[in-house]
């Protein structure tokens, strides 16, 4: 046996540099197997779900556990063991050897059968249910295929199932079907009918059947997989329809898949709907240019109707592969666990389906840490070898090594979670490589909170090189994460070098705010004219601190400052604000003006002052102020307006003070605006003013035109027309006269229309009243005579009676009314006549 050192380290498979993940993993079956194969060589092996049975060239049979430890040993023959067969229970074993010996015996009972033939027996197969008494059967294969059945008196009776086509080289028994291969092809026998149901000839008859044996494998009770040479056939046993039987077997075989492989087949096994193929490979040596044996391959393929798709392919490093032939390799498998055993004379390799741990191993090996982390999270309940945290830490280290510091820092959030120790370790690691800035954005701020030193270390890093980044962190981080005093001192030290740095000043104000030193923060905000100053005042109720800073606030933003002061006048009084603004009258005006807009009475004591302020800084709002204010001293206002020659305001004040004639005169002389003069006269509605206006305008043709166009509805135009001097040329006189006539005509039409409406309404109401009066009036027992106060209707309805009912609904007995005047027979209700409410004169007499 060759024990070269380069073959002792049999790793699982050939190193594959591709990105394709292998489907299987490999390991050598060691322990007792290693000890056996150092002195002997493996010839065959059978796999049971509980144990393994290994046959050797020196005629030994070893029972092994799944780790390869020897549990039992049998000396069967001095020569090679050709085949070992186990029933499904694992309690009975059949063994055949090269010297013709066949043994079938119970592993846990004294049951045993011995037979010796005059030729080598290549194959033995016991019935799958041999443990049952009525299934005591097994077959052997040499030159004949013999079936042994235990009959009467426990005697074994042989019968020939097949012969004449060369040595029987492989037999597989599944259920009621036996498949065997000889030199000509593959046959299947139905044990129920004892009929052969198919013959599948081999494709390449040029290959020696002893050197390239046929591989048989039952996928299930009705599906047989055949591999011979480089050809694979998958056959399905089907029931024949009754109408087709005649003299044919009741079953037949259909080849559902057939394809060729690149290499010679040494073994087959099913894997779900795929196939595992062990291939014998020959290649040309690059050095000697002579054909030599290469490492065998284990391929997983997906069968197609006439071809196959390769899923994976692994070259296996087994001991002594250079001297092995195709017939030296075998593939056995355990159905329950998807374990595949590759048997060669000097080595046994186990192939297993890769689990999630193996998948993660491969991803880590390929440095696909993101996918490995995701796979571990998905399968965290099933993985045994890996931990999510370990994979995550490896991922972070990998990203750091690649220089992807920001991504590594971002992954820390998810991977490190709430583990403060790991967080602090990673922060120090980032510090060592000078990348504290990268991890700063992702440091936890709540649940968990790291040591204050960690945050201070990051802030100092930014303070040394990035003021803006430092300011951002101060704004985003809660103030209780670090020692505020230390950071404040550090900022103050930097401000000594750059006292006007606005970023540092703004940040220092925020730090003072966190430290509740609001006064200092407010000073800095006001100096910087920072927009957050008002928010700071409101949030922390700093009104006591701004009593002497009102001018600064007004200079910064007068609108916001005034609104804030007026909203909080209970904290800063109006008098205090006016006093503080005494030296800044323009700001004083802004404050008092907004105060007056909110409430005309609150600042009444300052209305006199406001006259001058409006006149100086806001004349457009002076007249509205004079109109709306009831506390403004008119004499003072008039004096100021006259001094500044504010005509409109003076006119208003004169009219308000009752001097309408002076106001009108001022309009006519100063403004020379006839329309305004007319409008003023209309507002006052004073005949004397109209007279003054006419007298002033009588010698001014443009004014006369304006009067003719506008006074028609207020003053009789004839009064004006009579006063116009003869020969005076008046612009647009004709148009003005036409307008007067049109206005007069319009008035006449309006009066006529109103008259018609009035008459129509009166007539309509009269008719309605008449209809109402003509309606009947209900008289019943409850009504009484308003004079005698007795019931209006007599108790005896058969007697005649007279009742008088007035429209006012008062009722009388006729005899109770006074005698009517002979001159006028019309009677009136005594009650309503006494109250002077006579509603009518008609009398309704009802006689029954």
DAWO-V611915 format. One line per field, one symbol per residue. phi: phi as a letter, one per 20 degrees, with the letter a starting at -180 (. if undefined). psi: psi as a letter, one per 20 degrees, with the letter a starting at -180 (. if undefined). burial: # if it has 9 or more other C-alpha atoms within 8 Angstrom, else .. A space follows every 50 residues. Layout:
BEGIN
phi = ???
psi = ???
burial = ???
END
This chain:
BEGIN
phi = .ecfffdfeeffbffdefefffecccbffdlffgffffdccfdabcddfd bccddcfemdcdecefenffdbcceebecgeebccceffmdccdcccfen fcccbefcbefbccbcdebfdeccbefgdgfefecfbbccccfcddddce dfmleedebeeaancnfedbccdcmddddbccferddcdeffeldedabd ffedefeffeecfedcbefbfccdddcbmddccdddeceefgfefldeff cbdceecbbddfceedacbebledcdcedecdbeffeeldfcedffdddd cdfcgcbbdfebbcededfmffeedffeeccdbdffdldcdddcgdbcdd dcffefffgfgffffemeffffffffffdfedfdedcgffffffffffff ffnefffffffggffeldefffgfffffffffemcfffeffdffdblede fggfffffffffffcbfffffffffeegfefcfffffgffffffffecfe fffffffffffffgemeffffffffffelefefffffffdleffedgdcf ffffffbfffffgffffcffecffffffffegecgffffgffffffffbf dfdffdffffgffffedbggeffgfffeeddefffffffffffelefgff gfffffenefffffffffeeelcffffffffffflcffffffffffefdc gffggffgecegedcfffffffefffnfedflfgfffgffffffffffff ffffffffffffffffffffffffffcfccfffcffeemegfeffdffef bccddefemecbfffeeffffffcffdcffffffelcgercfcddcdc
psi = pplqhiihnnrgrppoirippqhqqqqpobdhggggihiaqphrqqpqih rqopqrhjkqpppqriijpphqppngqiapphqppqrhhjiqpppqrhjj qppprphjrjpqpqqprjqpohqqoqphlhhqhjknqrqqodiqoppppp cpkkqppqqphqrjkaqoippppocjpppqpahhbpqppoigikqpiroo qqgnihpphhhmrppqpogaijopppppdkpppoqppqpqqhiifdjqqi qrppohqprqrhrppiqqqqncjrqpppqppqrpphgikqprprpqqoqp qoprgjaqppgqppppoqpkhhiqrhiiqqoqqohhjlpppoprhjqopp pqppahggghggghhjkmhghggghhghkhihqhhqpggggghhgghghg hijmhggghhhhggghcjnhghghghghghghjkkhhhihhjpqhpmrpr qhhghhggghghhhinhghghgghhhpqijhrohgghghggghhhhhmhj ohghgghhghghghjkmhggghggghhilqhjghgggghjlkhhijhjjg ggghhgnhghggggghhlihhoqghgghghjhimhhhgggghghghhgoi hgkhijhghhghgghgimhhjgghghghpjjpohgggggghhhjlngghg gggghhjjmhghgghhghgghlnhghgggghgghlphhhhgghghhihjn ghhgggghiijhihqohhhghhipqpipoppkgghggghggghggggggg ggghgggggggggghghggghghiqqpppahhqrpigijrphqqhoiiqq qpppprijjpqqqhiiqqpqphgoipqqphghhhjlkoiriqpopop.
burial = ......#..#####..........##########.###.#########.. ###############..###..#...#.#########..########### ######..........#.#############...################ .........#..#..#########..###############...####.. .#........#########..#################.#....#...## ###.#####.#.########...########...#......######### #####.##.#.##########..###########...############# ####.##.##.###...##..##.##..##..#..###..#######.## ...##..######.##...#..##..#..##...#####..#.##..### .#.###.######...#..##.###...#.####..##.###..#..... ..############..##.###.###.#....##.##....##...#..# #.##...#..##.##...#..#...###.##...#.##########...# ..##..##.######..##..##.....#..#....##.###...##.## #####...##.###.###.....#..##.###......##.###.###.. #.#######.##...##..#.........#.....##.##..##...... ................................###.....###....... .######..####............#.##..##....#....#.....
END
